[in-house]
Amino acid sequence: MARRLAITLVVLLGTFVPASGQGTQAANERLWEAARAGDTARITAALADGADVNAKARYDVTALVFAAGSGRLEAVKLLVARGANVNAEDSFYRARATEMALTNGHSDVALFLLQNGAIADAALAIGVQQNDEALVTAATSGRVSRAGLQSALTVAQTAKREPLAAAIRAALDRLPPEPATPAAPAFTVDAAVLPRYVGTYRDTAAGISATVSMDGGALMFQVQGQPQVRLVPTEPNVFRIVEVNASLTFNERGGLVESIRLVQGPATLTLARATDSATPAAAAPAPSAPAATALRRATGPRNWPSFRGDGAAGNGDGQHAVAEWDVATGKNIKWKTPIPGIATSSPVVWGNRIFATTAISKGGDNTFRTGLYGDVKPVDDLSPHEWKLYCLDKATGKVVWERAAAAAVPGTKRHTKSSQASSTPVTDGRRVVAVFGSAGLLVAWDYSGKELWRVSLGTLDSGWFFDPSFQWGHSSSPILHGNAVILQADMQKGSFLAAWDIASGKQLWKTARPDEISTWGTPTIARRADGRAEIVTNGTKVRGYDAATGSLLWTLGPNSEITIGTPVAGDGLVYVTGGYPPVRPIYAIRPGATGDISLPKGQESSGAIAWSNMTEGTYIPTPILYDGYLFTLNVNGVLSAYEPATGKRAFRGRIGTGGAFSASPVGADGRLYVASEDGEIYVVSAAPGLSQVARNDMKEVIMATPAISDGLIIVRTLGHLYGIGQ
């Protein structure tokens, strides 16, 4: 749908405070909450208490937008009757209530809004793309512009949807004729210069491709897989995309168009012009690898005690990891063990034991959706669940014991790419600790399965920053430092960082993160020059904390509004990445700073920041510092290598031929292991060229990051654990 175009432009897709002085804060907050819930009685009460029906929450979201996005038709009717502005637009996605309703599949709400004065251009574009005759009829009968009709007609004719095209032509015929001498447009462009803008433009890091073409005397713009739209000139080299309220600028140098800059709300995307000699998404020649980093190859068996191993380093060197296996024939498949329920948490290993968590829905709803999409609607399965920890024998895959942590109704819904057991457990060789966010529990067991202690955390309610009623679930994993279990719990309200004694469960310290909204990354430990340890957390601000006390040391911004990747420490730096608007940064941070270390505008480095890159950060997978390079993996399979000390990109390539990637890459013996959501594990050389060594099809969805330990690769699919080795 046309709204999909908007989501594509801002990247594949809290605590709310009033943005104006209208109404009282408490009453406005009650109004927003009631609108999200569709509770008309509470809406009426909040308005009676002084709430402003058009009060703006974070990013200028109004109660009507909340109600429409959640499909609350009766609430929408009430709010409109009480004077809600049907065309109020948020400042992040630049969307109105109608578009939010359609994005989430609530056509009844959208039709009502169109019948009550909502601007219909975007709805018309969506109706044409979805071949929805009822929506097109409502849009063409409502408040639609001539430009919107003409653009939709072009799409309908291109798609050969003649009934829709006929309805649009009829609506155009109903418009009053344009004046014989029309007023001069805001800007006119010489038709002779338009052909030089025609071409293909790409952002290989984000995996986005777009084309600019001519249709008569107008420029047309199309993002790959999206409908074609008309570009309206507004000033030299600048055009407007009416359907999604975005602007497009052609960047020229020496008379040649080199790139386009696409701006929608807070999102800015630059696409380079492709030439005949360009080879998009292919590894480029690069200098020889820099000197080896501190992550040397190891010898002897190594444990894998937490998310992506010790320190989240993902280093499986010296563990005799095989490169090829075959699920169908059993080649190098040592064992396969079914695990009930679904979980996206990763396995951990210590000695001869493997630990993994799961959540089992009594309702049996294992809905899961892979791929590249921006949908925000969660899986609405609030049937009773059972949360479990499994202990397996590493040699045979046999279940040694299983323990139930809780049996209850989840406190939150979950994302369609997530589960009710998304946090990876952690172990010190004597105890194993797991967190179950929607059950609100942190639980420790010993190696025989005896429960040692449990802590009630309260429900960890993480979700969409734009509308907290869209719950996605918690996934940040606990880590160990000395005798402390440390957990980052960022959610809609009440975010915190805390530590507990691993032997007793006694809380050692707890630090509030009052201005942090939902995040999903796991913290990491970094060493300062003086040897002291600090905790680095990803979030809307990157932060450093004293590991002994939890005291805040430094902050860094800006960062993405949704952060998932875990910080990675090595070579005296900490690397943090974010891949969602308003910025997509990579930061290389020197531990030991104090205060606000944010860079002044236009500056890329400082005493606290070795280097930064504000446009190439990646979204879900955690980067890896391996074999002399910092590798980042985007959700579309584009793998980039940077020189860790300088941030200079060394080479880049695409893994596989398509699909989505959520699991983080791991390395072993000069190779990278990269798992796609579709279940294919690609093994590539960690060197210029990224030559493919093997492609191993697990034939099941993979969201979890593999573990590598003592001759075994442990792979978790949605339904099984596999032991892979010779």
N, C-alpha and C positions, 0 to 999 in steps of 0.2 A: 504494500500500500504506500501511498505517497508519504505518509508519516514515517514509513520505514526509511525513506530517503533522509528524513531529518535525523533519524537515529544513526544511519550510516555516516552522516557528516560529523557527528559528535563522537564517534568511535563505534565499532560494531554495535550498546547498552549492555529522624534526628530531633535533633532538638530544634524546635521551631520557635522563633521569636518574632514579634511584630516588626514589620519594616516601616510602619508609619505610626503616628500617634493616635490614630482613630480607634475608638473603643478602648476598653481596658484590656490589659494583657491577659489576665485570668479568664475573662469572658471570651475573648477572641480564641484562646487556646481551647476552651470548652466547645466553641463553635466548630473549630477545625476538626476536633476529635469526633464530635457528633456527626459532622458531614461525612467523614471517612466511614463511620459505622452505619450511616443512613438512618440515624435515630432522629425522626422528625420532632418528637417531644423534647428532646434535649436541644435540638436546634432552636426551637421556639423559646425555650427557657433561656438559652444563652443570649439570644437577641433581646429578650426582655430584660436581661441583666446588663445590657449596654454593649454587647458585641456589635461590631460593625460588619454588616453582611459582606462588605467588600474588603475587609481587613486582609493584609498581605503577610503571609508567613515567609519562611526562608525562600529565597529566589522568587519572591512576589507571587507565591501560590495562594489562591483564594479558596474559600470553602467550596465554591461551585466547582473548581477544578478537582479538588479532592473527591467530592461526591460523584462527579461525572466519571473520573478515572476508575472509581470503584464500582460503577454501574448502579448507583443508588438513585433510581428514577424518581421516587416519591420525594426524596430529599432535594433533588435537582428542581423539581416542580415548586417546592416550597421556597427554596432560595430565590428562584427567578421571580416568584410572586412577591417576595419581600425586597426586590430591587437589586438582585445580584447582576453584575455586569457580565453578560453572556460572552463578551469578547475580550475579557481581561486576559492578558498574556503573561506567562511566567518569563523570568529573565534568564533561565538556564537553557531550556529546550526551545524557547520561543513558541510555545504551543498554547492553544486556547482549550477550553473545556471540551469543545466538540472533538478536536483532534485526540485529546487524551481518552475520551470515551471510545473512539474508533480504534485507537491503538490497542486497547485492552478488550476489544470485541463487544462493546456495549452499544449496538446500533440503535436500540430503542431510545437510549439517552440522547444519542447524536441526532436522531430524527426529531425529537422534541425540541432540542436546542435550535435546530435549523428552522423549525416552525415558529421560533420565538426570537428571531432577529440575529442569530449567529451568522457571522461571515462564513460563506459556504465554499470559497475557492478550494481550500484544502480537502474538504469533504467530497467535493466533486472529483478531484483528482484521485482520491482513495476509491470512490465508487467506480470510476472507470477502470482502475487497475484491478479491482476485485470483481469486476463484471457484475456489480450490484445495482440492478435496475431501480430498486426502491430508493436507494441512497442517491443515485443520480437524479431521480425524479424530484426528491425533496430538495436537493441542492440547486437544481436548475429553477425550482419554484421559489427559491429564497433569495438571500442577499449575496448574489454572485456577481463578479465583475466581468466586463467584456474580456479582459486579458485572461481571467481564469477560465472562461468558456472557450476561448480560442486555444489555449494551451491544452485543455482537456479534449477538445475536438481533435487536435493533432494526435494525441495518444490513442484515442478511440479509433481513429482511422488507421493508424499504424497497426493496431492490434486486430483490425478487421471486426470491430464490434459495432456493426451498423445500427442496431436498435438504439444503442447508447448515443452513437454519433447523430442519429436523427433527432433524438430528444435534445441534444445540445444545440444542434442547428436551429431547432424550433425556439429554444430559449434565446438564441442570438437574434432571431427574427423578431422576437417580442420586445427587444430593447429599443428604446427610441433611437432614431437615426442620429449618427454623429453629426455635429454641426458642419455645414458646408465649408466653413473656414475654421477648422479646429484650432483651439489654442495651441500655441507652440509647446511641444513637450519639454519636460524639465531638461532634457539633453538629447541632442541628435548626434549620430555618429555617421561618418562618411562610409557608405557601403563599400567603397573600394578597399578599405583597410580590414574589413571583416574576414576575408579569406586567410589572412596571415594568422588568425587565432585558431583556425581549424586544425585539429590533430588529436592525438592521444596523449593523455597525461596520467602519470602513475606516482603512487607512494608505495614503494616496494616493502617498506617496513610495516605499513599497516595493511598491505595487500589490497589496496584500493586502486581501481583503474577507472578513468572517465574519458569520455570523448566529447569534443566540440565539433559540430557540423553545421552546414548551412541548409536552411529551408526557405527557399525564395530569397527574400532580403533580410532574413533574421537569423541570428545564431541560436542553435539548439544545444542543450547540455544534457548529458546522460551519464550517471554513475552506473558501472557495470551491474546488471541485474535489477535496475530501477527504471521507472518510466522516464521518458524524455520530457524535458521542460524547456520553455523558451527563456532566453536571456534578455532582460530589458536594460538598455543602457541608461546609466545615471550620471556618469562623468567619464573623462578619458580613461580608457582601459578598465573601467569598473562597470559591472552589470549586476542586476538584482535577479534573484530567483524568487518569484512571488509566492509559489506554493509552500515553501518552507521558510520564508522570511530570512533568506541568506543572501550574502553578497559574494561575488566572484571577481577577483582582480587578476588581470593578465600582467605578469611581470616581464618587462622587456629590458634588454641591454644591447646597445649597439644596433637597434632596429630589429633584433631577433627576440621572439617570445621564448623565454626559458622555462617558465613555470606559471602555475595559477595558484592563487591563495583563496581558499574557501573559508568564509567566516559565517558561523551560525551561532548566535548566542555567545557563550564563553569559549566555544570551540573554534580553533583555527587549524586548518589542514593545508599543507603545501604539497602540490603534485607537480613533479618535474615532467617536462615535455619529453616524450619518447621519440627517439630518432631511429632511422633504419638500422643503425649500427648498435643500438642499445640491446642489451640482453637482460631483460627484467628478471628478477628473482633467481639470478645465477651467480655463482661465486666469481668474484672479480680477482684479477691478479693482485697479489699482496706481497709485501716484504717478508723476509724470513722471520720466523717467530722470535719474539723478544726473549731475553734470558728467562730461564725457568723461575716460576714463582715459588713461594714458600710451600705450596702444595706439592711436595715431591712424591714420587712413587713409593709405596710402602711394601714391606715384605712381611710375611706371616699373617695369620688370621686377624681380621679386624671386626669389631662389633659395629652395628648400625643402630645406635640407641635412641634416635629421635627422628623427626621429620628430616629426610634427606641426609641421614647420618650425622656424625659428630659435627656440631656447629653448622648444620645445614650445608656443609661443603659439597656433598654429592660425590665424594672421591672414593672410588672403589679400586684404586690401583693395587696391584699385587695380590688380588683375590682370585685370580684365575677365572675371571668371568668369560663365559663362552660368547661367541658372536652370533652363532646360528643355532636355531632349533626349529622344530616342526610339531605343532600341536596335533595335526592329523595323523602323522606317522609315529609320534612319540619320540622322535629324535631329540636327545638331550633334555627330555622332560622327565625329571626324576620322580615327581609326584604332582598330584592335582587334588585339592581338597575343597569341597563345596562349603561355603559359608552362607548361612541363611540371611535374609534381609538384604538391605543395600547399604553401602557405606562408600564414601570417597576418601576416607582416611587411609594413610599408608601403613604398611607393615614395618615393625622394628625388630631388631635381632640382637640377642646377647648370648654368646656361647652356643649351646645346642637348642635354644628356645626362640620361637618367633611369636610375636604378640600382634593381635589385630582386633579392632573394635567393629561392632555392627549395631544396627537398629532394625528391629523386626516389627513391621506393621501388622497388627491384628486384622486390619481391614484388607491387607494384602495389596495395597496400592504401591506398586513399584514403578510408577510413572517416572520416566527419565527421558530427557531430550538432549541429544548432542547437536553439534553444529555451530555455525556462526550466525547468531541472531541477537536481537536486543530486547526481547520480550522481558517484562518485569513481573508478570503474574505468577505467583507461587503455586506449588502443588497444595491443594486444600485437603490434605489427609490428616485429620486430627483424631483418628481412631487410636485406641490404646496401643502403645509401643512397648517393646522390651529392649533395653540397652544392655549389650553384653561385651565382655572381653574374652577372646579366645587365646589359648596357649597351645602352640603346635610344636611337635618335635621337628627340628630342622632337617634331620636326615631322611625322615620318612613322610613328613606332612601329617602324621597322625595327630588328632586332637588329644592333647594330654589332659587338659581340663578347660571348662568354660564356666564363667561366672556372670550372673545377672547383676548389673549395678542398680537397675530400677525397672519398674513396670508401671506406666502411667500414661496419661494423655500428654502429648508434647505441648510445651508452652508456646511454641511458635510453629508456623508453617515452614516450608522449605522451598528453596529455589529449584527449578526444573533441572539444574545441573548439580544439585547438591543432595545431601541426605541428612538424616537426623543423627548421623555419626560421621562427622567430617573432620574432627580433630584427631591427629595422630598421637598415640600414646608415647610415653618416654620412660626409659628404664636406666637404672644405675648398676644392674647386675645382681641386685638383691631385692629390689622392689620395682614395680611397674605402676605408673600413674596415668590415669585417663580422665579426660573431661568430656562431659556430655552436656552441651550448652542448652538444648531445649528441655532437658531434665533438670538443669541447674545444679549439677553435681561434679565434684572433683573427688576421685576415689583412688585409693592405693591398695595394692595387693602384694603379698610376698610371692616367691617363685613357686610355692606349692598351691597358690590360689587362695590363701587365707587373707580375708580383708583386714587391713591394718587400720585404716581410718577413712573417713569421708568428710567432706566440707560442703555445706549447702551454699551455693553461689547466688541463688535466685535465678530465674530464667534469663538467659543471655539472648536478648531479643535484638538481632541484627537484621537490617533490611535496607531497602531503597532509601537513600538520603532525601529524595524528593517527596516521598509519601510513605511514612512509617507503617501504614497498614499493609504494605507489600513486604511481608516477612520472608527472609531468605535463609536464616539459620546461621549459627556460629560455626567457625572453622579454625580459628587460631589455635595452635597446638602448644601444650606446655613444654618448657625447656628446663634443663637442670644447670645450676651453677653452684658448685660447692655442695652444701647441704640443703640448698633451696630449690623448690619447684616454683618456677615463675610463669605466670599466665597473663597475657594481654587480653582483656575483655572489652572490646569496643562495641557499643550498641547504640540504639536510638537515644537512650537516656542513661546516665549513670556510668559512663565508661571508666575503666580503671586498669591499673597495672598492679599486681600483687605477688607476694612470695610467701610460701609456707615451708616449714621444716619437713623434709622428706621422710624422716623417721616417725614423727608424731602427728603431722598435719597442723601443727600450731602455726598461726599466722605470724610471720616475721615483720611484714610491713605491707601497707596498701597505699597507693598513690592515685588520687582522682585525676581523671583526664576530662575536665568539665566541658572543654570546647571541642572534644573529639566525637565524631559520629561513627556509624558502623564501619568497621574495617575487617579484613579477613587474613592479614598476614601474621606470621609467627615472629616474635622478636628474636634477636640474636645478640650474642655477647662479643664485644670487641675490647681489645687491650689498648690502653693509652700508653704513651711513651714512658710514663712513670711506673708502668706495670699494673696500675689499677684497672679494674674491669668496669665497663659501662654497658648498659643495655640499650640497644638501638631498636626503635620501633618505627614501622612504616605507618602512615596515616595521612590525613589531609594536611598535617604537618609532620615532618620527620622529627623525632625527638631522641635525645640521649638522656639516660638516667644513671645515677650511681647504683651499681649492682648490690652494694652492701646495705643501702638505706632506702632506695627507691626515690631519692631526691632528684628532681628535674635539673639537668645540667644545661641543656641547650635545645633550641628549636630551629627548624629550617623549613622555609616555604618558598614559593608555592608548590603544591603537589596536586595530584589527581584527586577528584572527589570520591572515587572508588579506588581503594588500594588493596591488593591481594598478595603480591610478591613479598617474600621474606628478604630482609637485608642480608648481605653476604660480606663477611670480613676476610681480609687477606692482604698481604703485602703492605701492612700498615695503614690500610684504607678500609672503609665500609662502603659498599655499593648498594644503592637503593634505587628502585625503578617504579614508575607508575605509568599506566597507559590509557588513562581516561581523562576527559576534559576537566578543568580548563587548560591544563598543561600535561605533557607527556615526558616527564624528566627522567634522566639518569644522573644521579649525584654520586660523586666519589668524595667521601667525607673523611677528614683526618680526626680520629678520636682525640678527646682531650679539650674540646672547645667549651666555652661558656657563653650563656646569653643567646640572643637572637643572631644566628649566623647566616640569615638569608642574604642572598647576593643583591647588591644594588642593580637596578635596571640596566641592562646592557653589559653587565660584567659576568664572566663565565667561571672565574676562580677567585680564591682569596686565601688567606692564611688557614682557614678552616676547611675550605673546599678545594681539593686538588684540581678538579675539573667538573664541568656539568654539560649536559646536552638536553635541551628543553623540548625536543621534538621527536626523539626516537625511543622513548621509554616503552616498555612492554607491559601487557595487561595482567595476565593470570600467572603464567609460569615464573618461577623464581630463577634469576640468572645464576650462572655458575662460573667461578674463577678456576680455570683448568688449563694446564699445559701452556702457560704463558699468555693466555687470552682471557678476557671477560666476555663470556657468551651470553647473549640475550635471545630468548625464543618468544616470538609473537604467537598469538592464538591462531594465526593462519599458516603457521609452519615456517615463517621466515626466520632464519637463524643468522645473527650478526655477531661478529667478533671484533672486539676493541682492544687496543693496547691499554692494559690496566693503569699504567702510570700517567698517560696523557689523554686518554679518551679518543684517540684517533682511530677511526674505523679501519680495520685491517682487511676484512673480507666479509662477504655475505652470500647466502644461498638459501634455497627453499628445500625443506625436508618433505619428501613425498610429492604427491601430485594434487593435493587438495585436502579438504577436511579441516577439523579444528583440533587444537592442542591445548590441554589444560594441565596435564602432568608436567612436572619440572624435569629438565634433562639431568642425567647423571653421567659420570665419566669413569672409565676403567681402561688402563693400559693404552692410552693414546686414542681411545675411541669415545664418542658420545652416544648414549642410548636415549632415544627420544620417542616417547609413546604418544600416539594420536588417540583421540577420543573414540575413533572407530576400531581401536584394538590392534593397530599395527605398530610394532616397535622397530624403528629404524636405527641401524647402527652405522655411524658415519665417522670418518677420520676427523680428529680435532685439529685440523691443519688446513691451510689454504687449499681450496678445491672442494673441501667437505665431501670427499668421495664416499659413495655409499658402499659399505662393507656387506650389509645384509638387510633384508626386510623380513620380519617375523610376524606373522598374522596370528593373533591370539583368538580371533573370532568372537570376541566379546568386548563390550565397552571398557575402556580404561580411563579412569580419572585420577587414580592414585599414582604417586611416584614410586618406581621400583626401588628395592633395597639390594645391596650387593655385599655379601659376606662369606668369606672362606669357601670359595668354589661354587657359590650358589647365587643366582639372581632370583629374588623373590618378587613375583609380579602379582599384583592384585587386580582382578577384573571385578565387575559388579557382582559376579556370582561365585568366584573361586579365588583361592590362593594357589599359585603355581611355584614349584621349586624347579629351577632350570639350571642344569650343569651337566658335566660329564660323569 
